[in-house]
Amino acid sequence: MAKFIKVKMLKNNSHGKKGEIIVVEERYAQLYLFHRNKAVLIEESDKNKSEAGYPIPKHLNDILIPMGTDNNENRVDGVVRCLCGCETFSVSVYGDKEGQDIYVGEYNNDSALMIKAECTECHKTHLIFDLSKHGWNGFVCHDGVTVPDDELFPWPCKKCSSDVHHIKLTIISEGKEDYVDNLGDDIGDGKEFSEDDWVEAFGWITISLTCSHCGFNDERWIDYETM
């Protein structure tokens, strides 16, 4: 398991005294992703982010880096960062494309929406979201269908048509207690679900794309209720 630490991200203050350092933000992150002169360790934990109380599903646990100081059990905002440290990705998607927007589509007479991201440095492909696996309807109710990789198509910037983006995610959850209350007897040893699975059953996901070429920000490219 990766070790996550709480760090203060720093930068030089161009408007203040020469050499003065100001704090930009605090975040939980993996230590090896940062240069020593850009981060100050303020808290170290062997817990992963799910155990720390953030609703980050397991498939994103190593690549979604929480941003800001307001993350909690009900909401997490973060950026996608490959394990190699790169934050730019070629994004591919399956869904219903209408003009410059993407919506839930249909595949084999069932609903489908899938997003993958290929790192531009190491070329590892990460699954970002699959309607049939993630969120309450996918994980708990088993709604929808997974789409073969060769059905996905690249997603270009709406302004300059580049398909390389920075990715931000917002995940909203009803929390662990609500998950346990709703599933009740279906949770436990030998049952379909465990208490730790609450992070998979989130209720909303927003995916924002920022073009790495022209900087165009598609703030709510995907804005999808999963329950």
C-alpha positions as CSV (number, residue, x, y, z in Angstrom):
1,M,0.0,0.0,0.0
2,A,1.3,3.4,-0.9
3,K,2.1,5.8,2.0
4,F,0.2,9.0,1.8
5,I,1.3,12.2,3.6
6,K,-0.2,15.5,4.3
7,V,1.9,18.3,2.8
8,K,1.9,22.0,2.4
9,M,2.4,23.0,-1.3
10,L,4.7,26.0,-1.5
11,K,5.8,28.6,-4.1
12,N,7.8,31.7,-4.2
13,N,5.8,34.9,-3.5
14,S,6.5,37.1,-6.5
15,H,4.7,40.1,-4.9
16,G,6.4,39.9,-1.5
17,K,9.9,39.9,-0.1
18,K,12.6,38.3,-2.1
19,G,12.8,34.6,-1.5
20,E,9.7,34.6,0.6
21,I,7.7,31.4,0.5
22,I,3.9,31.3,0.7
23,V,1.6,28.3,1.3
24,V,-0.6,27.5,-1.7
25,E,-2.7,24.7,-0.3
26,E,-2.6,21.5,1.8
27,R,-3.2,18.2,0.3
28,Y,-2.8,14.4,0.9
29,A,-0.4,12.9,-1.6
30,Q,2.3,10.4,-2.2
31,L,5.7,11.8,-1.1
32,Y,7.7,10.6,-4.0
33,L,5.6,12.7,-6.4
34,F,7.0,16.0,-5.1
35,H,10.4,17.6,-5.1
36,R,11.7,18.3,-1.6
37,N,11.8,22.1,-2.2
38,K,8.1,22.2,-3.2
39,A,6.5,20.4,-0.2
40,V,6.8,20.5,3.6
41,L,5.7,17.4,5.5
42,I,3.2,18.2,8.1
43,E,1.5,14.9,8.8
44,E,2.3,11.3,7.8
45,S,-0.1,8.4,7.8
46,D,0.0,4.7,6.7
47,K,-3.7,5.0,6.0
48,N,-4.9,5.2,2.4
49,K,-7.3,7.9,1.4
50,S,-10.4,5.7,1.8
51,E,-9.5,4.9,5.4
52,A,-8.9,8.6,6.0
53,G,-12.6,9.2,5.2
54,Y,-12.6,10.3,1.6
55,P,-15.2,8.7,-0.8
56,I,-12.5,7.6,-3.4
57,P,-13.4,4.3,-5.1
58,K,-10.6,1.7,-5.1
59,H,-9.8,2.0,-8.8
60,L,-8.9,5.7,-8.3
61,N,-7.2,5.4,-4.9
62,D,-3.6,5.6,-6.3
63,I,-4.3,8.3,-8.9
64,L,-6.8,10.7,-7.5
65,I,-5.0,13.4,-5.5
66,P,-7.3,15.4,-3.2
67,M,-7.0,19.1,-3.5
68,G,-7.8,21.9,-1.0
69,T,-8.8,21.6,2.6
70,D,-12.6,20.8,2.4
71,N,-12.5,17.1,1.6
72,N,-14.5,14.8,3.8
73,E,-16.6,11.7,3.9
74,N,-19.3,13.3,1.7
75,R,-17.2,15.0,-0.9
76,V,-13.7,14.9,-2.4
77,D,-12.2,17.2,-5.1
78,G,-9.0,16.2,-6.7
79,V,-6.8,15.9,-9.8
80,V,-5.8,12.8,-11.6
81,R,-2.1,12.1,-11.5
82,C,-0.5,9.0,-13.0
83,L,1.8,7.0,-10.7
84,C,4.7,8.2,-12.8
85,G,3.9,11.8,-11.8
86,C,2.3,13.0,-15.0
87,E,-0.9,15.0,-15.0
88,T,-1.7,15.0,-18.7
89,F,-3.8,12.3,-20.4
90,S,-5.3,11.4,-23.7
91,V,-9.0,10.9,-22.9
92,S,-11.3,8.4,-24.6
93,V,-14.9,7.8,-23.9
94,Y,-18.0,5.8,-24.9
95,G,-21.4,7.5,-24.7
96,D,-23.9,9.4,-26.7
97,K,-22.1,12.3,-28.4
98,E,-24.5,15.2,-29.1
99,G,-22.7,18.1,-30.7
100,Q,-19.8,18.9,-28.3
101,D,-21.3,17.1,-25.3
102,I,-21.3,13.5,-24.1
103,Y,-24.2,11.8,-22.4
104,V,-25.1,8.2,-21.3
105,G,-25.2,6.0,-24.3
106,E,-26.5,2.6,-25.2
107,Y,-24.6,-0.6,-25.9
108,N,-26.2,-4.0,-26.5
109,N,-29.6,-2.5,-25.5
110,D,-28.3,-1.4,-22.1
111,S,-27.0,1.9,-20.8
112,A,-23.3,2.6,-21.0
113,L,-20.8,5.4,-20.2
114,M,-17.1,4.8,-19.9
115,I,-14.1,7.1,-19.6
116,K,-10.4,6.1,-19.8
117,A,-7.3,8.1,-19.7
118,E,-3.9,7.2,-21.1
119,C,-0.9,8.9,-19.5
120,T,1.1,11.0,-22.0
121,E,4.4,10.0,-20.4
122,C,4.3,6.3,-19.5
123,H,1.3,5.5,-21.6
124,K,-0.4,3.5,-18.8
125,T,-4.2,3.6,-19.3
126,H,-6.4,4.3,-16.3
127,L,-10.1,3.6,-16.0
128,I,-11.8,6.8,-14.7
129,F,-15.4,5.8,-14.7
130,D,-17.6,2.9,-15.9
131,L,-21.4,3.4,-15.3
132,S,-21.8,-0.3,-14.9
133,K,-19.2,-0.7,-12.1
134,H,-19.0,2.6,-10.2
135,G,-21.5,4.6,-8.1
136,W,-24.6,3.3,-6.5
137,N,-26.5,2.2,-9.6
138,G,-23.4,0.4,-11.1
139,F,-21.8,-1.1,-8.0
140,V,-24.9,-1.9,-5.9
141,C,-27.7,-2.3,-8.4
142,H,-25.5,-3.7,-11.3
143,D,-27.2,-1.4,-13.8
144,G,-25.6,-0.8,-17.3
145,V,-23.0,-2.6,-19.3
146,T,-19.2,-2.4,-19.7
147,V,-18.1,-1.5,-23.2
148,P,-15.1,-3.1,-25.0
149,D,-12.0,-0.8,-25.3
150,D,-12.2,-0.7,-29.1
151,E,-15.6,1.0,-28.9
152,L,-14.2,4.0,-27.1
153,F,-13.3,7.1,-29.1
154,P,-10.9,10.0,-28.3
155,W,-12.3,13.2,-26.9
156,P,-11.0,16.4,-28.4
157,C,-10.8,19.9,-26.8
158,K,-13.9,21.8,-27.8
159,K,-11.7,24.8,-28.7
160,C,-8.6,23.5,-30.4
161,S,-9.3,19.8,-30.9
162,S,-6.3,18.5,-29.0
163,D,-7.1,15.3,-27.1
164,V,-4.6,15.8,-24.3
165,H,-6.2,17.1,-21.0
166,H,-5.7,17.7,-17.3
167,I,-8.5,15.9,-15.4
168,K,-10.2,17.0,-12.2
169,L,-12.8,15.0,-10.4
170,T,-15.5,15.7,-7.8
171,I,-17.1,12.7,-6.1
172,I,-20.1,13.1,-3.8
173,S,-21.2,10.4,-1.4
174,E,-24.0,10.0,1.1
175,G,-21.4,8.6,3.4
176,K,-20.6,5.3,5.1
177,E,-23.5,5.3,7.6
178,D,-26.1,5.8,4.9
179,Y,-24.5,3.0,2.8
180,V,-24.7,0.6,5.8
181,D,-28.2,1.6,6.7
182,N,-29.5,1.0,3.2
183,L,-27.8,-2.3,2.5
184,G,-28.2,-3.8,6.0
185,D,-28.2,-7.6,5.8
186,D,-26.3,-7.6,2.5
187,I,-23.1,-6.5,4.3
188,G,-20.8,-8.9,6.1
189,D,-18.7,-12.0,5.8
190,G,-19.8,-14.1,3.0
191,K,-22.2,-11.4,1.7
192,E,-22.0,-9.5,-1.5
193,F,-20.8,-6.3,0.1
194,S,-18.5,-5.2,2.9
195,E,-18.5,-2.0,5.0
196,D,-15.3,-0.9,3.2
197,D,-17.2,-0.9,-0.1
198,W,-19.0,2.3,0.8
199,V,-16.5,4.3,-1.3
200,E,-17.7,2.4,-4.4
201,A,-21.4,3.5,-3.9
202,F,-21.0,7.2,-4.4
203,G,-24.0,9.3,-5.6
204,W,-22.5,11.8,-8.0
205,I,-19.4,12.3,-10.1
206,T,-18.2,15.4,-12.0
207,I,-15.3,15.2,-14.4
208,S,-13.7,18.4,-15.6
209,L,-11.2,18.6,-18.5
210,T,-8.7,21.3,-19.1
211,C,-6.9,21.3,-22.4
212,S,-3.1,21.0,-22.0
213,H,-2.6,22.8,-25.4
214,C,-4.9,25.9,-25.2
215,G,-6.1,25.8,-21.6
216,F,-9.8,25.6,-22.4
217,N,-11.6,24.4,-19.3
218,D,-14.7,22.1,-19.8
219,E,-15.7,22.5,-16.1
220,R,-18.6,19.9,-16.1
221,W,-17.7,17.7,-19.0
222,I,-19.3,14.8,-17.2
223,D,-21.8,15.7,-14.5
224,Y,-23.6,12.5,-13.6
225,E,-25.8,11.3,-10.8
226,T,-25.1,7.6,-10.1
227,M,-28.1,6.8,-8.0
